[in-house]
Amino acid sequence: MSVDSIGFTQSLDIKELKQYYRQQPKEACVELYEDSSKKVNQIVLVRHGQPDLSRKGWFNRKEAAAFVHAYDSVGIVPFKVNPICNEGLQHPMIFCSSIERAVNTSKLIFEEKYDIVTDARFREFERKVMHFWNIKMPLGVWLSVSRGLWILGLNDKGIETKRKAKLRSKGNADFLIAQTEASQQVILVAHGFHNRYVMKYLKKQGWKTVRKGGSHYGAVNILAQ
């Protein structure tokens, strides 16, 4: 088989994958495409479920900081529909962030049917509440402005900088690609910002998005090559 024909076959496989996922009902769990005869690898990126923590009301700075701490230590609200169909997966390689909301998510999805590797390298980009007057504001204001200042390099003292976080996510993308040499199907349960940058670096290396799941809690995005 020529190089051109190999590339053409892989291109067809990517198109098949896109069509396969496009046809699945949105209200059901995602049934992962598995066919050992296909020369296509998949990396499945799952965002954790909704943390079991109320965001209602107005918060002063201390209360907002306490929320951030709690957000990193609570489990999630049980899914009404499992993000991924967990029956009959063929030897998937599954990783998850070490933060509790991701650990809890992976346990709820896979129900101890498969081995899961928990690793702090997949944690969310670090954050802290900005130093500001200790006034009452909606929680979303505290979190959004704090993250925005972090992105600008104005709120990263004592925590991971944006540059270091991006380098970590790039390294994680390379790590996940390397794992596809052992398994055609690699699954990661992690976080919104982290997964967004991993997707970015995967695309730079030629991986194609075959399922766009968005960025909501429990979102499933799949890339293939």
N, C-alpha and C positions, 0 to 999 in steps of 0.2 A: 504494500500500500504506500502511495507516495505521501510526501509531507502535506501537499495540498489536500489530498483526499482525507488524511487524518484530521486536518483542521476543519474540513467541511463536515465530517462526521460529528466532531465535538460541537460545532455550531448548531447542528440539528438537535443534539442532545439538550443544549441550553434552551432552544426554542420549545422543545417538548416539556422541559421542566417548567418554564413560564406558563405554558398552557395548562399543565397538570395542576399547578397551584391556583391559577386563575379560575379554574372550574370548580374549585372546592367552595362549599357554602361558607359565608363569612361567620355565621353563628355557630359553626361546629369547630371541634378541635382540628388542628392542622395535621393532616396525615402525611408524614414525610415520605418522599419518593425514594423507593429502594429497588434497585435492579442491578445485581452484580455484573450483568453483561454490559452495562453502560460505563464508558470511560470518563465519568464525570464525578468530581468530588464536591461535597457540599459543606458549608460552614453555616450553622444555624445559630443566630443570635437572638436570645430571649431576654426581654426586660423583666425584672422582678414584678410581682403582683403589688396590689395596693397595700401599703403599710397599714397595720391596724392601729391607727393613731388619728385623732381628730385634728383638723386644721381650722375649725370654726372659731370665730371670735377675733378679738384684737389682742396683740401681744406687745409687751415692752421688750427692750433688748435682752434682758435676762431670761424672760420667758421664751423668746425666739431662740436663744442659744440653747436653752433646755430642750426645746423641740428638736433642734438639729441633733443633739446628743441622743434623744430618745428614738429619732428616726433611724439612727444607725444601729439600734439595739432591739427593735421590735420585730415580730413576725408579720405575716400578711393576712388580709381578709381572704378566706377560702374562695377559690374560683367557682363561679357558676358553671362555667365551661372550661375544661382543661385546655390551656393554650396548645398543647401538643398531644396527639393521640399516642398513648404510651404502650399500646399492645403490639407485640411482635416486632419490635425494632431489632434489626440485625446487627448486633455487636456495636452499638454506638459508643463513641468516646465522649464522655460528658464532663464538663468542667463548670465550676461556679465560683463566684466571688465569695470571699470569707465573711462578708457583712451579712448579718442575720436575715434581712429581708430577702436576700438572694438565696441563702442556704435553705430557708423555709420554703421558698418558691420551688426550688429544685426537688425538695422532698415531696411536696404536694403534687408536682407534675409526674414524677417518675415512681413514686410510691415504693421506694426501696427495691424496685425490680431490676435496677441496673447499678453498676458501680459509678460513683460520682467523686471526682477529684475537686476538693475545695482548695482554693489558692488565693492568697491576698493580692497577687499581682493583678487580679481582675476587679479589684475594688473600684468604687466610684471615684471620680475626681474629688479631691478633698475640698472642704469648704468650711468657713466660719462666718458667724454673723458679724457684720461691719460694726466698727466703733462709731457710735452715734448717740445723740441724746436718748436717754432712756424713756422714750415716749411711746404711747400706744399707737400701733399701726396694724393694718391687716398683715397676716403672716406672709402672704405672697409678696408684699412690698419688701419686707425684710430679706426674704430669700432671693428675690430677683435682683435687687440692687446689690446685695452682697456678692452674688455670683457675677454680676456685671463688673463690679470693681475688681474681683479676682481675675477675671479675663483681662482686664486692663493692667494687671500687675500692681494694683493699689490695695489689695486685701489678701496678701498671701504670706504675711510674716508668720513664721512658725509652722506653716503647712506646705504641702507640695505645690510648686508653682505650675502655671499653665504649661510652660515649656517642658518641665519634667513630666507632667501628666501626658502630654502629647507624645513624648518619647516613649513613655511606658506603654501607651496604647499601640504605638507603632511596633514596639517589640512584641506585644501580645498578638498583633495581627500576624507577624512572622512566625510566632510560636504556634498559632492555630494552623497556619499553612503547613508547617512541618509535621503536625499531627496527622494531616490527611495522607501522609505517606503510609501510615499504619492503619488508618480507617477512612473509608470514603465518606463517612458521616461524622462530623465533629460538631458537638452542641455546646454552647456556652450560655449560662444563665448569669446575667450581670446587670448593668445599669445603663440609664439613658445616655448620659454624656459619654461614658466610656464606650458603649457599643457604637455610638454615632461616629466616633473617631476611628474605631477599629474598622468599621465599614468603609470609611474614607480611604484608609491605607490598603485595605484589600482591593478596592477598585483601582487604586494606582498600580497594583500588581496584576491587573488583568481579570480580576474576578468580577462576575456579572451578577446583578441582583435578579433573582428569579422569583422572589416573593417580597413585595413591599408591605410590611405589616404596620408601619407607622411608628409612633414613639410612646403610645399610651401604656399603662400598666399591663403587663402580660403580652406585649407586642412581640410578634415573631417575624424577623427578617431573615431571609435566606439568600446566600450568595453561592455561586457555583463556578467551577472551572474545569 
